[in-house]
Amino acid sequence: MSAAIPALSAERAVVWPQRTRAKFANGLEVVLVESHTIPKFTAELLFRSGDAAALREAPGLAEMAATVVRTGTASRPSRRIEEDLRRMGAGLSASAGADSSVISFAGLSEFAPDLLGLVADLAQNASFPADEFERERRQKLEEVKIERTTPGFLAGEQLRRVLFGSHPYSVVAPTEEEVQAYRREQLVDFYRQHYHPGNALLIAVGDFSAARMLEQVEKAFGSWRAGKSTPSQNPAPPALNGRRVYLVHMPGTVQAQVLVGNLAITRKHPDWLRLALANNIYGGAFNSRLVVNIREQKGYTYSPRSTVHSLREHGFFSVHAAVCNEVTAASLTEIFYELDRIRALPVGDEELADARNYMSGVFSLGLGTQDGLAGQLATVYLNELPEDYLEKYRDRVRALTVGDVLAAARKYFDSANAQIVVVGDRAHVGEQAALFGAVEVYDPQGNRL
């Protein structure tokens, strides 16, 4: 006789540590949060410029600049940087996305002054060594070659092209030819234009006194020369009416990568939490309707998923699944069936409660580590959300209703105008794809066939 599953205990309150904010004369914004559970700290130096800002110069340039930034300064060659990090028991990485670039670092709190000094040196005096640049460019070339053989990447790239048209968000990665054409001077120019304190935000969470840490941050970054960024004026995404299908032809594949999407909203929009909850019920969680339908009941795929993506200027909604060739049309049918069902009928009270608990629980888990809390704070300040956004998040989720889900689904799950991408062998999936709209065919390099 199986034992009854115990009821969930009451959700524990989150004890929010005090937040300290400051803005230096040079424009650098600082957010500090004390967390004394372990003797270390985690920090991010974020710049409000990424690949979208670099596109006029070269696709993917911000990502390449971030990769090479950490490889040397005027006074510290790469080897010394690595030795300094080992001495401090610290880690440091740099990366970039569409809208931002970041230097992430963490280490023992006792070495905070030295680690902050190293990061300040990288932010102000990166030297972009020619040999390191060439090594990273060769590595990027190999990555690009691999991406062109990856159905998931090709599907995502094609959907972004369709949804965003001439907006910089339409480009997610460079081509081999574009990487070959990178010049070290382009990275230096991007660095000089965008890595400055007026464009920067420093977030630190950890075992420190906020007052003392602020002094250390000011000592490291206070003399950093102010800069000024020119906001870019980007074209609007195209208005897309009716479903269309974009088939990326990969001969010989036995699976099809299916991706369905439409433009949506950014995280700043007042409907964001409503949409996030509707998405979790539809396909964003592992017990969602989409997973139950095409994974558990039909067995078409292992891990279908839907996502709401928030970029700074625009957002979009997408649904993806990797399926066997012979069930491509059947999978798309179920994807649209579930989209139309959540748009037409109110969700049940139990389903709503489960989804709210899931959203609240995932959020709480994300606050359990220093880097998780730092990431949540970065979301707040990069997206210019209310100061109490994190503190009120769970209450706002619990207040969402059946009507909120229905309204969000009807407004942002644009079934009638959804764009469909299928990556697979045209001979096996072409006729199935054509059941859902007019088909355009492309090769993996993005050329129309």
SVG drawing of the C-alpha trace seen along z (x, -y; Angstrom):
<svg xmlns="http://www.w3.org/2000/svg" viewBox="-14 -64 67 66">
<polyline fill="none" stroke="black" stroke-width="0.4" points="0.0,0.0 1.6,-3.3 1.9,-6.1 -0.1,-9.3 1.9,-12.2 2.4,-14.7 0.9,-18.2 3.2,-21.1 4.3,-23.1 3.6,-26.9 5.8,-29.0 8.6,-30.4 9.1,-34.2 12.1,-35.6 14.2,-37.7 15.5,-40.4 18.9,-41.8 19.4,-45.5 20.3,-47.0 22.8,-49.8 22.8,-52.0 25.2,-54.7 26.1,-56.6 29.6,-58.0 30.4,-61.3 31.6,-59.5 28.2,-57.9 28.9,-54.4 25.9,-52.9 26.6,-50.6 24.3,-48.1 25.5,-46.2 23.8,-43.5 25.2,-41.9 25.0,-38.1 27.1,-36.5 26.4,-32.8 29.8,-32.1 33.1,-34.1 33.0,-35.2 31.4,-37.7 30.0,-37.6 29.8,-40.6 29.0,-41.7 30.2,-44.8 27.6,-45.3 27.6,-47.5 24.3,-48.5 25.7,-47.7 25.9,-44.4 25.8,-42.8 22.8,-44.9 24.9,-48.1 27.8,-46.6 25.9,-45.4 26.7,-48.4 30.3,-47.6 30.2,-43.7 27.8,-41.0 28.9,-39.4 31.5,-42.0 30.5,-42.7 30.8,-39.0 34.2,-38.9 35.3,-42.1 34.1,-40.7 36.0,-37.4 39.3,-39.3 38.8,-41.9 39.9,-39.5 43.2,-38.5 45.4,-41.4 45.8,-45.0 48.6,-47.6 50.3,-46.3 49.0,-42.7 49.6,-40.1 47.2,-37.1 49.5,-34.9 49.7,-37.4 45.9,-37.7 45.5,-34.0 48.1,-33.9 46.4,-36.7 43.1,-34.9 44.6,-31.7 46.3,-33.6 43.0,-35.1 41.0,-31.9 38.8,-33.9 37.1,-33.3 36.4,-35.8 34.6,-35.6 33.3,-38.0 30.5,-37.7 28.0,-39.7 24.4,-39.3 22.2,-41.3 21.8,-44.2 24.6,-44.0 28.2,-43.0 29.4,-41.8 32.5,-41.0 31.5,-38.5 33.8,-37.7 33.7,-36.1 36.2,-35.4 37.0,-35.3 35.9,-38.5 39.4,-39.1 40.7,-39.6 37.9,-42.0 40.2,-45.1 42.7,-43.2 39.9,-41.6 38.1,-44.9 41.4,-46.4 41.9,-43.7 38.4,-44.2 38.9,-48.0 42.1,-47.5 40.3,-45.3 37.5,-47.8 39.8,-50.8 43.0,-49.5 42.3,-46.3 45.1,-45.9 43.5,-43.4 46.8,-41.5 47.1,-40.6 47.9,-36.9 45.0,-36.5 42.7,-38.2 43.8,-35.8 43.4,-32.7 39.9,-33.7 39.0,-34.5 40.1,-31.0 38.0,-29.5 35.0,-31.6 35.4,-30.3 35.1,-26.7 32.0,-27.6 30.4,-29.2 31.0,-26.1 29.4,-23.9 26.4,-26.2 25.7,-25.8 25.2,-22.1 23.0,-22.5 19.2,-22.4 18.3,-24.2 20.6,-27.1 19.5,-27.3 15.8,-27.4 16.4,-30.2 18.4,-32.2 15.7,-31.9 12.9,-32.9 14.8,-36.0 15.4,-37.1 11.7,-36.7 10.4,-38.4 12.8,-41.3 13.5,-42.1 16.0,-45.0 16.1,-45.5 19.5,-44.5 17.8,-41.7 17.4,-39.8 21.1,-38.9 22.1,-36.3 25.6,-35.2 28.2,-36.1 29.0,-34.1 32.4,-32.5 33.2,-35.3 32.3,-37.9 34.5,-36.4 37.4,-36.1 37.0,-39.8 37.2,-40.8 40.0,-43.3 41.5,-43.9 40.9,-47.6 37.2,-47.0 37.2,-45.5 39.2,-48.4 36.8,-50.9 33.7,-49.1 35.5,-48.9 36.3,-52.6 32.8,-53.6 30.9,-51.4 33.1,-50.4 32.8,-53.5 31.2,-54.3 28.3,-56.2 27.2,-53.0 28.0,-50.7 26.4,-49.1 28.3,-47.2 26.3,-44.7 28.0,-42.9 26.4,-40.3 28.4,-38.7 30.1,-38.6 31.1,-42.3 30.2,-45.4 28.3,-47.5 30.0,-50.7 33.4,-49.2 32.8,-47.6 31.5,-51.0 34.8,-52.5 36.8,-49.8 34.7,-50.1 35.2,-53.9 38.9,-53.4 39.0,-51.0 36.6,-52.7 36.2,-56.3 39.0,-57.7 37.6,-56.0 37.0,-58.6 33.3,-59.3 32.1,-58.6 29.0,-59.1 26.9,-56.7 24.8,-57.8 21.4,-55.9 20.8,-54.1 17.6,-54.6 16.5,-51.2 13.8,-50.4 10.6,-48.7 10.1,-45.0 7.9,-44.1 4.2,-43.7 3.5,-40.0 0.1,-39.0 -0.9,-35.3 1.1,-32.2 4.1,-31.5 6.6,-28.6 10.3,-28.9 12.0,-25.6 15.8,-25.3 16.8,-22.4 19.3,-19.9 19.6,-16.8 19.6,-13.5 18.3,-14.5 15.9,-12.0 14.5,-14.6 12.9,-18.0 13.4,-21.0 10.1,-22.9 10.0,-26.4 6.8,-28.6 6.9,-32.2 5.5,-35.8 6.5,-39.2 5.4,-39.8 6.4,-42.3 9.4,-43.3 9.9,-42.7 9.0,-46.3 5.5,-45.8 2.8,-45.6 1.5,-42.4 4.8,-40.5 3.9,-38.4 0.5,-37.5 2.2,-36.4 4.9,-34.5 2.2,-32.6 0.2,-31.8 3.5,-30.5 4.2,-28.2 0.7,-26.7 1.0,-26.3 4.6,-25.0 7.1,-26.7 7.1,-24.1 7.7,-20.4 4.1,-19.6 2.7,-22.1 -0.1,-21.3 2.3,-21.1 4.6,-18.6 1.7,-16.4 0.3,-16.4 3.2,-15.7 5.6,-14.1 3.5,-12.1 0.4,-11.3 1.7,-11.3 5.4,-10.4 6.4,-12.8 9.4,-14.4 11.2,-14.3 11.4,-18.0 9.0,-20.4 9.1,-23.9 7.7,-27.4 9.5,-30.5 8.9,-34.3 12.1,-36.2 12.6,-39.7 15.1,-41.9 15.5,-45.6 13.4,-47.0 11.2,-44.1 10.2,-40.7 9.0,-37.5 7.3,-34.2 8.5,-30.9 7.6,-27.2 10.2,-24.5 10.3,-20.8 12.6,-18.3 10.5,-15.5 10.9,-12.6 10.3,-13.5 7.1,-11.6 5.3,-13.5 6.3,-17.0 2.8,-18.0 1.2,-16.1 3.4,-18.0 2.6,-21.4 -1.1,-20.5 -0.9,-19.8 1.2,-23.0 -1.5,-25.1 -4.3,-23.0 -2.9,-23.9 -2.3,-27.5 -5.9,-27.9 -7.3,-26.0 -5.6,-28.3 -6.7,-31.3 -10.3,-30.0 -11.1,-28.5 -10.2,-29.6 -7.7,-27.4 -8.9,-25.4 -8.4,-26.6 -6.1,-23.7 -4.0,-24.2 -3.7,-27.9 -2.6,-27.3 0.0,-24.8 1.5,-27.3 1.6,-30.1 3.4,-27.8 5.8,-26.8 6.6,-30.4 7.0,-31.4 9.1,-28.4 11.5,-28.8 11.9,-32.4 12.7,-31.6 15.2,-28.9 17.0,-31.5 17.6,-33.6 19.4,-30.9 22.9,-31.7 25.0,-34.8 25.1,-34.6 21.4,-33.9 20.6,-37.0 23.1,-39.1 21.4,-37.9 18.0,-38.9 19.3,-42.3 20.8,-42.7 17.4,-41.9 15.8,-44.6 18.3,-47.4 19.1,-46.6 15.3,-46.6 14.6,-49.6 12.0,-47.7 10.6,-49.1 12.9,-49.2 10.6,-46.7 10.1,-44.4 11.8,-41.4 10.3,-42.0 6.7,-42.1 7.2,-39.4 5.7,-36.5 2.7,-38.5 2.1,-39.7 2.2,-36.2 -0.2,-34.9 -2.6,-37.6 -2.9,-36.5 -6.2,-35.1 -7.8,-32.9 -8.9,-36.0 -5.3,-37.3 -4.1,-34.1 -6.9,-34.1 -6.3,-37.8 -2.5,-37.3 -2.9,-34.2 -5.4,-35.9 -3.2,-39.0 0.3,-37.5 -0.1,-33.9 -0.8,-35.1 -1.8,-31.8 -3.3,-33.2 -0.1,-35.2 2.5,-32.8 5.6,-32.3 6.8,-28.7 10.3,-27.5 11.1,-23.9 14.7,-22.6 14.9,-19.3 15.1,-17.4 12.8,-19.0 12.0,-15.6 10.6,-14.3 9.0,-17.4 8.3,-19.8 4.8,-18.6 3.9,-18.4 5.2,-22.0 3.1,-23.3 -0.1,-22.3 0.5,-25.3 1.2,-28.1 3.2,-29.3 6.7,-27.8 10.0,-29.5 13.1,-27.3 16.6,-28.2 20.0,-26.6 21.9,-26.5 23.8,-29.6 20.5,-31.5 20.4,-31.7 16.9,-31.3 16.6,-28.3"/>
</svg>
